[in-house]
Amino acid sequence: MPKLKQPTLIVISGLVWFAMGFWLFSKGINFLITSTKTLDALKETLIIKNFTLDPQRAQEMAIMFLLGALLVGYLKARVILSKTANRVIQNIVSKENPAPLSAAFEKKTIILILVMGGIGMLINLTGMPIDLRGFIDTAIGAALINGASFFFRGAKKVKESLAA
């Protein structure tokens, strides 16, 4: 197994979070946009079931769903994922330098990412309204993308401390 410097391992961890987050985020945005496009799609949305079949109103509500999802994702990243990212960074830093690629991926972290991605895939199998699916995917994706930023900042700090 290749051995990599600690900052590189931290960046790789961040890129995994970012990639999964980007996939879910873009899928969620697509669901939100689709939920406002056609009358058939509108009939399958939570927004329309509770409000109106007016496409303009649906677009406004989709924007509100998007803003809400971004806020939820931001809060989840700050409250929960920041702790996980810091734990992973500390784990990598505690290893030898350079360390094997496996040092970047604890079982807990792999499980967390797979669960979050799995939730995104599982909701496709439910009869959940498309706009609610969009909200969930967008929120989880935003959280992971935001969480990835902790890794990138952590890699910079570790690199600076190694240079000193």
N, C-alpha and C positions, 0 to 999 in steps of 0.2 A: 504494500500500500504506500502511495506517495506521501512524503512528509512535506508539510507546508508551514510557513511562518504563521504565528498566531494571528496577526492582523488579517492575513489572507483567509484563514479559517473563519474568522469572524465575518468577513465580507461575504464569504460563500454562504454562511448561515443566513445572513441578511438577504442575499439574493434568492434563496429558497423561499423565504417568507414573502418577499416582494413578488416573485413569480406566481405563487399561489394566490396572493392577494389581488394581483392584477387580473388573473383569470376570473376570479369570483366577482371582482368589481365590474369588469367589462360585461360579464354575463348579467349582472344585476341591472346595469344601466340599459342594456339591450331589452331586458324584460320591462323596465319602466317606460322606455320609448315605445315598445310594441303595444303596451297596454293602452296607449292613447291613439293608435294609428287607425284602426278600423272599428266599425260598429260591432262586429263579431268579437273582436278582442275586448272591446269595452264591456260587453255583456259578461265577460269572465273576470272582471276585476272587482276587488273589494271596494274600490272607490265608487264605482258606478252602482254597485248593489246597495250602497248606503246613501248615495247622493242623487245623481241624475245621469241621463244618457247624453248630456251635453259634452261634446269633445273638448271645448275650450275649458270647461270646468275640470275635466279629466286631466288636461295638461297642467293646469295650476296645481291640482292635487298630486300629480306625479312629481312635480318640482318640490312640493312640500315633503313627499316621501323621500326624495333624494336628499334634501337638506337634513331631514330627521335621521336618515341612515348614516350620513357623514358625521353627524354629531354623536350618534351611538358608537360608530366605529372609532372615532377619536377618543371618546371616554373609555371604551374597552381597552384600547391600546395604552392609554395613560395609566389606567388603574390596574389592569391585569397583565397585559402583554409586556409592559415595561419591566415588571418583576421577572417574568420568564426570560426575557432577553438578557437582563443583567445576570441572571443565574447561569445562562448558557455562556455568556462572555467570561464570567468568573471561572467556569469549568474549563474553558479553553485556555485561559491564562494560567491555570494551575497545572497544566500539562507541560511537558518538555517543549522546547522551542528549537527547531521545528517539530511539529507534532503530526501524527497520522491524520488523514482526512476524517477518520471515524471519530476523532475528538470533537468535531464540530456538531455532531448529532447525538444527543442523549436520547434514550428511549422515550422519556417523558415529552420531549420536544417533538419528536417524530409523531408520537401519538396525538399531541395537541394539533399539529398541522393537519394530520390525516382526519381527525375528527371534524375540524372546521371545514375542510374540503368535502368530507363525507356528508356533512349537514347540507352543504350547498348542492351536492348531487342527489341526496335523499329527497329534498323538497320537490325535485322535479317529478318524483314518482307519486306525489300526493295530488289531490285535487285542489291544492291551495291556489287561490287567485294569483294571477300572473304579477300583479303589482305588489302584492305582499311578498312573493318570491323574489321580486326585484329588490325590495327593501332589505330582506334578509341577506341576500347575496352581496348587495352593495355595502351593507354595514360590516359584514365579516371581511370582505375584501378591503375596505377602507381601514379596518383595524389591523389587518396583516401588513398592508402597505405602510401604515403609520408605525407599526411595530418594527418593521425593517429599518426604519430610520435610527432606532436605538442601536442596532448592530453597526451601522455605518459610522455613527458618532463614536461608538465604543472602539471600533477598529482604529479610528484616527487617534484616540487617546492612547491605546496600547502601542501603536506605532511610535507616537511621540515619546512615551515612557521608555521604550526600548532604545530609542536614539539617544536619550539623555544619559 
